[in-house]
């Protein structure tokens, strides 16, 4: 595989100056040693067509394809010798260049770039989720922000004063540094939990502010129930009084009816006795 020789980075004037200097040195050297100078034909520079062979071995072919093929926008065809359309392998060379361009440059490289971009996107989304969890969830107890809505203690006050994670860290450092013989009851309990790698001493899914609020709510509910019970007792007393009055009225009506019936039954007897007179 022939590859075009890379152009020198120096300008043409620099190359001409270097060649003149080298010739001068050669002339001086030969004049001292009485040697003959080789004659060069015009335009002859050691290479006939300005090309160099870079695929004499399998390793050089692989290195050349990876180095030149991946770094050029059009693939390895940009650095290979341009074939003539009259050559028998011209169509095969065109197909090879196109396949290398579509498969390697477009498909494979885009797949690699897509995997890299997706990986960074996943890392960014995971970082955003972690930040969102830290902003909306207590690090110590795990309670979310909405649990503190309409409560006496806000979520910000809870994570700053009640469940400050740095306070817990300082307490753990204190337990590790302090002499075990000077432990208090809670400190000895926490030290034992830390030694056992047990996290039960953390207040998971509970907080003192919420417990107090729940106790207040229960007391309020009990008071409301007591008030309702008292009101129902008063209504029961009123209803029992009304029922007693109704019973008395019913008994009086029955007595009146019995009296009227007794008087009605005695009236014909009185008329019968009074008729002969």
Buried (B, 14 or more C-beta within 10 A) or exposed (E): BEBBEEEEEEEEEEEEEEEEEEEEEEEEEEEEEEEEEEEEEEEEEEEEEEEEEBBEEEEEEEEBBEEBBEEBEEBBBBBBEEBEEEEEEEEEBEEBBEEBBEEBBEEEEEEEEEEEEEEEEEEEEEEEEEEEEEEEBBBBBBBEBEBBEEBEBEBEEBBEEBBBEEEBEEEEEEBEEEEEEEBEEEBEEBBEBBEEEEEEEBBEEEBEBBEEBEEEEEEEEEEEEEEEEEEEEEEEEEEEEEEEEEEEEEEEEEEEEEEEEEEEEEEEEEEEEEEEE
